[in-house]
Amino acid sequence: MNSLDGIRVLDLSRILAGPWCTQTLADLGADVIKIERPGAGDDTRTWGPPFLQDDQGRDTAEAAYYLGVNRNKRSLTCDIALPEGQSLIRDLVKHCDVFIENFKVGDMARYGLDYASLSALNPKLVYCSVTGFGQTGPYRERAGYDYAVQGIGGLMSVTGERDDLGGGPQKVGVAVADLFTGMYATVAILAALRHTERTGEGQHLDMALLDTQVAMLANLGANYLVSGKVPGRAGNAHQNIVPYQVFEVKPPEGAPAGSRDHLILAVGNDGQFAKFCAVAGEPTLAKDPRYALNADRVRNRATLVPHLQALMTTRTKADWLGALEAAKVPCGAINNLAEVFADEHVQARHMVNTWQHPIQPDLKLVASPIKMSRTPVRQDMPPPLLGQHTPDVLGGVLGYSSEQQAALRVKGVI
C-alpha cells in the first residue's frame, strides 16, 4: 500500500515543473493520468540527445529528459483543442481528485477547462495552475521559463564567480526554479487534499515560478530586507559563514603536470573551526580575535581565506578528507556524475532504479529520494509508449466501449 492510494491526478502539464510535481505524487501512490498530444506527446520526448537506443545502436524517440520526470504515470493521448477532447477531459475530471495544468493564463478558459468550469462538475477538485508569473499581476500573460526566472528572480545575481575575479551572472546547472515550483506545488496539493478531506471543498492553487524563485532567495533575501545591502556573487563562498567554500588542494602523487584538485570545506560553527585549525596544524588560529567567532571571520575573510588557501595546498584531497572527516569537520569531494553514481553510499541508498524497458532491457534512471517505513514509494517505469494507457483509462475509468474509443481515434481526438 502507498500513501496516496485512491488519489487520482489528471495531469495536463508538460516539460518540467508540473511533471516534477506529478511524478512525486505518483511516487507516493497516486494514479497519475498524463494527458499528451496525439502523435507528439510531451515536448521533452524530443529533447535530446541522449535518446534510448535500439539494438542496432540507433536513436529512438525516447529522450532521457522525458524518462527522468515521468515515472509511475499512465499516458493517455487527447487533443484538447477539439470539442470531443474537451468533453473527454470533463468526463475524466468527474473521476479525479487533482487537476494540474501549466498552460498560459486564460488558455484553459478558452477550452472550457478552467477552474470555475471544472469545479462545477467536481466541487472537491483540487485544481493546480503552474505558470511563470502567476494568475495575477502585470506579468501574468508573459511566458515564464526557468532560465529567465532565475535571472528576473535574482538567483543569477548571486550565482557565479565574483566580478573582481572575472565572474559574471551564471544560471544553476539544473532548472531549479522549475524543480522547486514542482516541489512547492506538491506540498500545496497535499495540503489542499487534506482540506478537501475535512470539508469536502476543492480549491484553486496558483503556483508561479517567479514566486518560488523569490522564496528560494532564503537567507540572502532576508539579508537584503534586513540590511538594505544588495548581495553580489561570491563564487563558491558562503555569504554568511567562513570558511565555507571550495579550496584548491595539492594534486595527488603522479598527477599530470598542471593538474589541479579541489575540495569543499564547510565549517558551520566556531567549534568546527577550532577542530579544523587543529587538523591544519595551526590551533592558535582559532584563538585569534580576528577569527575566533564566525562574525569576525566573515568581516575578516579577506585576510583569513588566503591564509587558509596556502595551508590547503600543502596536502592532497585524500589526506585532507580523511583527517577532516575523522575530526568531524564538514567537508566533501566535488564529484562528476560518473563518480556520483559510482559512490558506494549513493548505491547503498538505492538511488538508481533498473527496469526492463522494451527498448533497453536494463534501463537505469534516478530513483525517488523519499524513503518511508510503512508506505514505500512506487517503483514503476515511465510510460514506454505515447498513449500506451489510453484504452485502459477510457475503458477502466470512464467505461467507454471499444466502439466509442474507435470513433475518437478516427476523429484524431486520441
N, C-alpha and C positions, 0 to 999 in steps of 0.2 A: 504494500500500500504506500502511496505517495501523499505528500502533504496537501496537494491541490487536486486530488482525485475528485471528480464530479464537477470541476470547473471547466467550462468550455469557452475558448477565446476565438473570436473571429478577427483574423489579422489581415488588414488591408495595408500594412506598412511594407516598405521595401528599403533596401540598401543597408543601413546600419543601426541608427538609434532605435527605431521601432522594432526591427528584428532582434536586436540585442535584448530588449525588454521581453519579447515574447519567447525567445529562447530560454531565458531564465525561468519564466512561468512554466514552460514546457518541461524543463529540467525538474521542476518541483511537482510535476504530475498533471498539469492542466492539459486538456485536449486542445491543442492549438491548430486551427484550420487556417492555413496560409493561402490567401487568395492571390493568384498570379495571372498575368495577362496570357490569354491563349497564344501559343506559338512563340512567345518571347520570355515570359516569366519575370522574376525579379531582375532588375538591372545588373546585379552583381553576378548573375550566372555567366555573364560575358566579360567580367572584369579580371582579365588575366593577360598573359600567363602569370603564374603557373596554372595549368589545367590538368585534370586527371588524364592519363594516357592509356590508350588501349593496348592490347597485347602485341601490336605492331609498333608501339612507341609513338603513335600519332596522338596529337591533342584531341580530346573530346570536348563536348560542350559543358563540362562540369568544372567550373572555376573553383580554386581553393578558397577564394574570398567567400563565395556563396556557402560552401560547405562549412566554413568556420562559424557561421552565425545562424544556422537554421536546423540544428539537431532537434530531434524529438517532435518534429512538426508533421502535419499532413498537408500535402499540396493539392489544391483544387483550382482549376482554371475557370475564370469567369471574366467576361468583358463587361465592366460596369458602365461603359459608355452606351450600351444597348439597353432599351427598356426591359427586356427579358432578364438581362443580367442584374439590373437594379432590383427587379422583383425577386430574383433568386437570393440576393443578399438580404432583402427584407424578410424572406421566409426563414433564412438561417438565423437572423437576429432573434427571432422568437424562441430559439433553442439555445441561445448563448448567454453567458454571464458578463462577458467583456467584449468590447469592440475597440480596436485600435487602428488609427489611420495617421498617415503623415503627408496628406495632400496639402496643396496651398490653401490658405484661408479662403473659404467660400466655395471651393470645388465640391465638397460633399453636399452642400445645399443644392447645387445645380443638378445633382444626381438624385436628390430626394433621400440622401443618406446621412444628413446632418443629425446632430443630437436631438433636436426637437422632434424630427420626424421619427427617428428610431425609438426614442424613449416613449413615444405614444404607443408603439407596438409592444414594447417591453419596458415597463416602468422601473424594473430592477436593474436595467442595463448600466454597467459602468463603461462609459464612453471616453476613451483617451485620445486626444489630438496631440500629435507631436509635430511642431513646426520650428523654423529657425528663430522666429521672433515673437511667437505667441498670437493669441486671438485678438489682442487689443494693442493700442499704442501706434505711433506714427510709422513704425517699420513693419507692421503686421502683414502687409502684402508682399514684402520682399522675399525672395528665395534665400533660404539660410543654409549654408554649408559649413561643415566643421572647420575647414581651413579659415574661411572668412570670420567665423565666430571666434576662433582662437585669437585673431587679430583685433576685432572690434571689442571683444570682452576683456582685453588686457593681458591675456596669457603670454602672447608673443613679446610684450614689452618687458617681461621679467624672465624670459627663456632665451638662453644663448650666452655667449661669452661677453664679458664686459666690453663696453665701447672703447675704453682706453687700451684694451688688449686686442683691438681689431675685430671685435664682435659686431653683431647686428641681430635684428629680430630673427627668431627661429621658432618654427612650429614644433610641437611634440611629435615623436616618431609614429605614434598611433593616434587615431581620431578620438581624442579624449573627450571633447565636447559631446560628440555623438554617444560615446560609451557611457559617460556619466549621466547624460539625459536618459538613456535607456535604463540605467540602474535606478535613478530617481523615479522614473515612470513606473518601474516595477514596485517600488515602495508605495507610491501613491495608489496604484491599483489594488495592492493587498490591503491598504488601509480603507479604501473605498468599498472593497468587498466585505470587510468587517462591519462597516456602517450599514451596508445592504442587509447583512445577516441580522443585525439588530433591529432595523427599521423597515426593511422592505423597499427602501428608496435607492435608486441608482443616482448617478451624478456625472457631470462632465468634467474631465480633467484636462487642463490647459498646460501642456508641458512645452517649454521653449528652450532651445539650445543656448540662447544668449543668457536667459535667466540662470540656467545651470552653470554656465561659464563664470558668470559674476559670483555665484555662490561658491564656486571652486577656487576663487582667489583666496579663500580661507584666511590664514594669518596675515597674508600680505594685504588683503582688503581691509582687515581690521587695523593693521599697522597704519595704512594711509588715513582711514577715517579718524583714528585717534590722534595721529601726529600732524596730518596735513602734508606730509612729505611724500612725494611720488617716488616709489622704489624703482630702481633700474635693474638691468640684467646683472647677475652675479656669477655667471658661468656655473660651475659645479659647486659653488659655495652656498651655504645657508645664510639667509638674511639675518637670522636672529640667534644663531648658535655658532661658536667657534671652538675648536676646529671641527668642521662638519663639511667635508668636501673631498674631491679627488686629489690625490698626491701622486707624483711620479716617484717610482722606486728604482732600485738598481736592477738592471736586466739579469735574467738567470745566467748561470755559467754556460758558456758555449753559444749564447745567442749571437745572431749575426751582428756585425758592426753597425752601429747606428740604431739598433733596436731600442725601443722604449717600452716600459711597462708601468702599470698604474694600479692603485687600489683605492678603495673608499675608506676613509676614516670618519666615523660618525659619533664623535664624543658628545653625549647628550647632557652631561651634568658635571659638576665640579669634582665629584668623587672619581668619575671615569677619567677626567683629565689627569688627576693625580696618578691613577694607575698607568695611563699612557706614558706619562713622564718617567715613571719608574722603569717601564719596559724600554723606553728610549734611552735610558741611562742618564737622564737629567732630572732627578727627583726634585731638586731645588726650584726648577722652573714653575712647579705647581704652587710654590710659596711666594713667588714674585708678585708684589702687589699690583703689577700691571696685568697679570694673567690669572690670579687666584680665583676670581669669580667670572662666570660667563659674561656678565655685563661688561666687565673690564676687558675680557678677551675680544668681545665684539668691537668695543671702542678702539682697541689697540691691535686689531688684526693686521694692520699694515706692517707692523714690526714682528708680530708673532708668526704669521704664516710663512714668511721667507725663512725664518729660523727653523721652523718645523720641516719645511721642504728640504733644507740642507741635510737635516737628520734623516729624512725618509730615503734619500738617495744613497745612504750608506749600506742598506740591506735589501735583499731581494723580497719580492712579494710573498713567496712561500715562507721565508723567515719571519717577516712581519705578521702575516696572517696567523701562523702557528703561535707566536708569542702573544699577540693581542687577544686571540680567542681564548688562550689559556688564562689570561688575566681578566677575561670577561669585558674587554673593551670592544664596543661595536665596530665592526669592520667588514669588508667584503671585497670579493673579486669583481671584475667587470667582464661578464661573460658574453660571448656571442651566442646566437641561438642554438648552434650545434652544441656548445658547452652547456647551455641551459637544459636541453633535453637529454643530455648525457649525464647530468648531475645525479648522483646517487640519491639525494634527498628528494628531488623532483620525481624520480622514478618510484621511490618508496611511497610518495604521496599519491601515486596513480594519477598523474596529471595528463596522461595521454591515453585515449581510448583507441582500440583497434577493432574495425568492423569488416565483415565480409561484404564489401560493396560489389555490385555486379560488374563494374568496370575494373576496379582494383581490389583484389581479394584481401589485401592487408592494409586497408585504408586507415591511416593514423591521423587523428585530429586531437586538438586540445580538449581536455575534459572540463566539466564544471568544477569550480573550486569548492562548492558547497558540500559539506560532509555532515550528515545528520544521523544520530544513533538509532532512531526509531522509524523515520520515514526517509529512506535514502532517495537520492535523485535518480531520475531515469537515465538510461544509457543507450538510447536508440539513435541510429544514424540519421543524418539529414535526408529528406526525400530524394531518392536516387534519380527519379524522373519527374519532369514537369507534369503536373496534373495527375500524378500517379494515384492519388486517393480520391479523385473526382467521383467515380462510381460508388465507392464505399460511403462517402459523405452524403451524396444525393440520395442513395438508396437507404443507408442506415439511419441517417439523421432526419431526412425530410420525407422518406418513403416514396420518392419519385420512382415510377416504373421505368423499365428499360425503354419503353416507347417514348416516354416523356424526355428521358435523357438523350435519346437518339434525335428527337426533334430539336433540342437545344444545340446539339452538335451541328446539325445541318445549318442552323442559323448563325453559327460561329460564336454562340454565347459561351460555350465551354470547349 
